[in-house]
Each structure stands twice: as C-alpha cells, then as structure tokens.
Amino acid sequence: MLPGDHSDAPVAAANPFTTSDVVTILREHGWLADKPTTEQISWCERAAAMLGGHAPDSTARAELLELIFQYDAREIISRVESHVVLSRYAARDVLRELALILLDGTPLDSERFKVIITELKGRMDLRWRELFHPIRLALAGRAGEGVLDRVILLLDEAAGLTFTVPVKSARTRIVEFCAALD
C-alpha cells in the first residue's frame, strides 16, 4: 500500500494498460523518439503497472504520464487550485520539511517515500489532506488522490533515463517549487 492510500479507498480496476501503451503515448507526445532502450522499456513496464488500474482510459493515462514529463513550478503555482492548497494550514511547513529531506539527493522510491511520510507525520500533527496535498502539488504538479503518489514514485527513475524531454527528479521539483514560491 502506498502512503496516501486508505484502506477504505476503492480497489483499482484490473490493469488494461500495457508497456506498449506507455511507449505509444511517449512517442505520440514526443517524449520518446527512438527505439526504447532496455532501461526505458523497464520503466514503461513499471509505469503501466503502477498507473494502469488507476486511470479509466487512455486519455487519463496520458494525463498521468504528462505529469512526469511536463513540470513548470511557476505555472503550477499560478493556478487558483494551487493557491487553495498552499493557503491551508501548515502547507508551507510541509513543503519546507519535505525540501530539507529531499535535498540529500537520495533517489525517491517506494520505501523512501514511506519513510519520508512517516517522518513528516511524526514531526507534524496533520490530517492526510494537509500532509499529502502540498506534497502532491509540489512533486506531481497537482493536488489530489493517491494515484499522484504513483506518479511521484516514477519520477526519479525516469529522471535517470534519457528521454527527448528531461524528466525532473523529485529533488529538482521541490527546489524549483520552493524557489517559485518566493
């Protein structure tokens, strides 16, 4: 279970999303130009497994992948819905603590994400929304439900690969997001 998933949340549907579906979307958007490398295929397989059952159709899947490949902190912060999240109790404190943790450069994977969430929960007495929405906004580019945690978990591995558009790591995203806040 991912940190933002709740036991009463609906179970994801069977996954109709395949590795070749991910490759097709990447090509259609210009994020992958050549024949994918073994590492890229492995990442696409992981992306299909993590995102497929949580998006109802190919449009929704493409939108989730877009969150990985397109990131502009200033544009994200300029949205009204972002201001709503950032105006909530302790949102900036969550971002500051998250930034301090991510600055060490250790790649963000599922285990590390769980440790970070546990650490933040221990430091701050916050409800799930107060904790997760600022994190998801800063790293995935929008606030929302647990599927965004899956997007976040795909970032650092994708950032280590060569796509036509460089993927920004979780560390790079939090630095850019915090800089855009000022």
N, C-alpha and C positions, 0 to 999 in steps of 0.2 A: 504494500500500500504506500502511495506517495504521501508526503507530509500534509498536503491540503485536502486529501480525500477523507471523507467522513463515512463511517460505517453505514449510515442511513442514506447515503447517496445512491442514485440508481446505478445498477451494474451496466458497464459498457456492452453494447451490442457486439455480436460476432464481427470480426475484423475482415471486411471485404477489400481492404487496402493492401496492395502488394508492392514489392520492391520496384517492379517495373512501372507501377503507377507513380511512385515518387520520382523515378528517373524521368518519366514523361512530363510531369509537372515542372521539374527543374529545367528541362530543355525548353518547354513552352515559355517559361518566364526568362530564359536567357541566363540562368544561374549555372548551367552545365552545358558546355559547348562540345566537348569531345566525348569519345567513348569513356565511360566512367572507369576509374581505377578500381582495383580490388578494395581499397580502403573506402572509396566513395560508395561502392555497392554495399559494403558492410554497413555504412552509415545509413544509406537509404533503406536497407532492411530493418534496421533499428527504428528509423523514423516511421516506417509503415506499421511496425508492431506497436509502437508507443502511441501513435496518433489515430490510426485507422478506425478503431472501435469507438472513438470519441467524436467523430465528425460524420454527420449523416450522409454527405455526398461529396463529390469531387471538388465542388466549389469551396466547401467548408475546409476540406483537406488542404487545398491550395492556399487558403487564407491562413491556416496554421503554419504552413511552410513559409509563407511570406513573412511572418513574424520573426523567423530565423534569419532570413536573408535581407530584409529591409529594416533598418533601425536608424531613426533620426531623433535623438533625445529632445531637441528643440521643438520639433513638430509634435512629438508626443505630449510634451508639457503644455503646448499651446491649446490643446483640446479642452473643452469645458469639462468633460467627464474626468479628465486628469486632475483638474483643479478641485473637483469634488473629493477625489481620493486624497489628494495632498492636504486638503483642509481638515480631514478627520483627525481625531485625537491620536497623537503620537506617530503620525505617518512619517514625518521628517526624522524623528528619533529612530524609527525602524530603518530608514534608508541610511542614516549615519552609521548605525551599528553594523548593518549589512556591508556597507562600503569598507569599514575597518576590517571586517573578516575577509572579504574578497580581495583586498589589496595584496595579500600574501602571494597571490598568483597560483595557488594550488588549483588544479582543474576541478570544476564543479561537476560531480557525478551524483548518482542517487544517494550513496552513503554519505557523502559530504553534505549534500543538501539536507538530509535528515539531521545530521549533527548541527548544522547551522540553525535550523528551525528549533531544535531542542535548546540550543544555547540562547537564542533570542527569546524563546518562551520563558526560559529561566531568568533572564535579565529583566524582562518586561511582563507585566501582568496585563496582557491584551487578549481580546477576543480574536477568533480566527480571521475575520474580515479585516480587523485593524492591523493584523500582522501580515496576512497574505496579499491583500490588495496593493499595498505600496511595493512589495517585492515583485509581484507580477507586473505591475505598471513599469517599474524601472528596468526589469530584465526582459520581459516578453513584449513590452510595448503597450499593454492594456491590462486593466484590472478585470477580474472575472473568476471563473471557476477553476477547478483542479486540472483541467486539460492544459492550462497555461503552464503548470508546473512541468508537464511533459515537454513542452516547448523549451523551457529553461534547461531541462536536462539534456537536450540535444545540442545546445549552443557550443560548449567548449570543444566537444569532439569535432563538430563542423568547422569551428574556427581553426582547428589544426589541419584541415584539409584545404586543397586548392580548388576553389570554385571560381567561376568568372566574376563573381561578386564576393569579396572577402566577407566572411561571417565574423561579426564582433563577438568576442568572448563575454562571459558574464562580468568579468573584471573590467573590461573596456566599457561595457554598457553602464555599469554603476558609476564609473568615473565620469563618463560623458553626461549621464543623467544628473549627477550631483553638481557638475560644473554648469549645466544649463539651468539649474535652479537658482543660481546666484545672479 
